[in-house]
Structure formats: C-alpha cells, structure tokens
Amino acid sequence: MTRARKGSDDANALVQKGVSLVYQGKPDEAIALFDRVLAKDPDDANALVKKGVSLGYQGKHDEAIALFDRVLAKDPDDANALIKKGVSLGYQGKRDEAIACYDRVLAKDPEDVDALVKKVPLRIIKASTTRRLLAMTACSQRIR
C-alpha cells in the first residue's frame, strides 16, 4: 500500500469514527477527530462537511455554513455540501436560500432523494406562510 493511500485510509477511518461519535451524541469528540484530519489536509471535503454537520447539531449554523462554503469554493456542485448547507440555512429560517441549495443539487440530479425530501417541507412552509400573510392582509383591509 502506498503512503498516500494509507493516509487516505486513515483519514476515512477517523471521519467514520467521528460520524459514529456524532450519532452517539458526542459532537465535541467528533469535531476533535475531524480537526485531526483537517490538520493534515485542510481541504478534505468529507471532514469539512462532517465537521459542519457536527457544528450544526450544536446549533452553530454560521460556523457550519462557513465550512460548507469552503467545500463549495473548491467544488460548487458538491451535492453533500449543498444539502448540508441547505439544512443549516433552513434552521436559520432562511428558507429561500435553503431551497436554492436544494435546487442546485436537483438541477444536476432531479432524482436526488435527499434534496427532494429536504426541499418539500420548506416549500410547504413557505406556501403556508404566504397564504397566511395574504389572509391577514385581506382581513385587515376588511376591518378598515
């Protein structure tokens, strides 16, 4: 096995262990593992996205989005980073921006289930909010 391949295998193993820690409710420990990978390769897209997800679980969506944007700066079509960015934007109430992320994924792959599943509820909420605003406007005009 070449040295480069072994390093890649080590990074993947650390990232997978980090993902397991996130699922166990230990995002701080997971972030420490992702940081170890990123210390060796600051552009490791997998580690950046997984660290961003961990930060998102902690409610640190601005920090998470910054990591997703680092990945997207290198690969604007990275579906994983776009979807995870959309999730964080959704939690921040930025529905239109989140939907735009999902639309970018769906433009490349119209059957991307993850993007579809995450986009639909945001569209429903947006439509519901618009209907409520229109109804409130109509009611206020009747009251006048």
C-alpha positions in Angstrom: 0.0 0.0 0.0 1.4 3.4 -0.9 1.9 6.0 1.7 -0.7 8.4 0.1 -3.3 5.6 0.1 -2.6 4.7 3.7 -3.1 8.4 4.7 -6.4 8.5 2.8 -7.5 5.3 4.6 -6.5 6.8 8.0 -8.5 10.0 7.2 -11.5 8.0 6.2 -11.4 5.9 9.3 -11.1 9.0 11.5 -14.0 10.6 9.7 -16.2 7.5 10.1 -15.3 7.2 13.8 -16.3 10.9 14.1 -19.6 10.3 12.4 -20.3 7.5 14.9 -19.5 9.8 17.8 -22.0 12.4 16.4 -24.7 9.7 16.4 -23.7 8.9 20.0 -24.4 12.5 20.9 -20.7 13.4 21.3 -20.2 16.1 18.7 -17.2 17.7 20.5 -15.3 14.4 20.4 -16.3 14.1 16.7 -15.0 17.6 15.9 -11.7 16.7 17.5 -11.3 13.8 15.1 -12.3 15.9 12.1 -9.8 18.5 13.2 -7.1 15.8 13.2 -7.9 15.0 9.6 -8.1 18.7 8.6 -4.7 19.4 10.3 -3.1 17.0 7.7 -5.4 18.1 4.8 -7.2 21.4 5.3 -9.2 20.8 2.1 -10.6 17.4 3.0 -14.2 17.9 1.8 -15.5 14.9 3.7 -14.1 16.0 7.0 -15.2 19.7 6.4 -18.8 18.6 5.7 -18.9 16.2 8.6 -17.4 18.8 11.0 -20.1 21.3 9.7 -22.8 18.8 10.4 -21.4 18.4 13.9 -21.4 22.1 14.4 -25.0 22.2 13.1 -26.1 19.7 15.8 -24.7 22.1 18.3 -26.7 25.0 16.8 -23.6 26.7 15.4 -25.0 27.1 11.9 -22.9 30.1 10.9 -19.7 28.1 11.6 -21.2 25.1 9.8 -22.1 27.2 6.7 -18.6 28.6 6.6 -17.2 25.1 6.4 -19.7 24.1 3.7 -18.8 27.2 1.7 -15.1 26.2 1.9 -16.0 22.9 0.2 -18.2 24.7 -2.3 -15.4 27.2 -3.2 -13.4 24.2 -4.5 -16.4 22.3 -6.0 -19.5 24.5 -6.4 -21.5 21.4 -7.3 -20.7 19.3 -4.3 -24.1 17.9 -3.5 -23.3 16.8 0.0 -22.1 20.3 1.0 -25.1 22.0 -0.8 -27.6 19.8 1.0 -26.0 20.2 4.4 -25.7 24.0 3.8 -29.4 24.0 3.0 -30.2 22.3 6.3 -28.3 24.9 8.3 -29.9 27.7 6.3 -33.3 26.2 7.0 -32.6 26.1 10.7 -31.8 29.8 10.5 -35.1 30.5 8.9 -33.5 31.3 5.5 -35.9 29.1 3.5 -35.4 30.7 0.1 -31.6 30.3 0.4 -32.0 26.7 1.6 -34.3 25.9 -1.3 -31.8 27.5 -3.7 -29.2 25.0 -2.4 -31.5 22.1 -2.9 -32.4 23.4 -6.4 -28.7 23.4 -7.4 -28.5 19.8 -6.4 -31.7 18.9 -8.3 -30.5 20.8 -11.4 -27.7 18.2 -11.6 -29.7 15.2 -10.4 -33.5 15.7 -10.5 -34.0 12.4 -8.6 -31.7 13.2 -5.6 -33.9 11.9 -2.8 -32.1 13.8 0.0 -32.5 17.2 -1.7 -36.2 16.4 -2.6 -37.0 15.3 1.0 -35.4 18.4 2.5 -36.9 20.8 -0.1 -40.5 19.8 0.1 -41.2 20.8 3.7 -39.6 24.2 3.2 -41.8 24.8 0.1 -44.9 23.8 2.1 -43.9 26.1 5.0 -43.2 28.9 2.6 -46.6 28.4 0.8 -48.4 28.2 4.1 -46.7 31.4 5.3 -47.6 33.2 2.1 -51.3 32.1 2.4 -51.4 33.3 6.0 -49.9 36.7 5.1 -52.4 37.1 2.2 -55.3 36.1 4.5 -54.1 38.6 7.2 -53.8 41.3 4.6 -57.3 40.6 3.3 -58.8 40.6 6.9 -57.0 43.9 7.8 -58.4 45.5 4.6 -61.9 44.4 5.6 -61.6 45.8 9.1 -60.7 49.3 7.8 
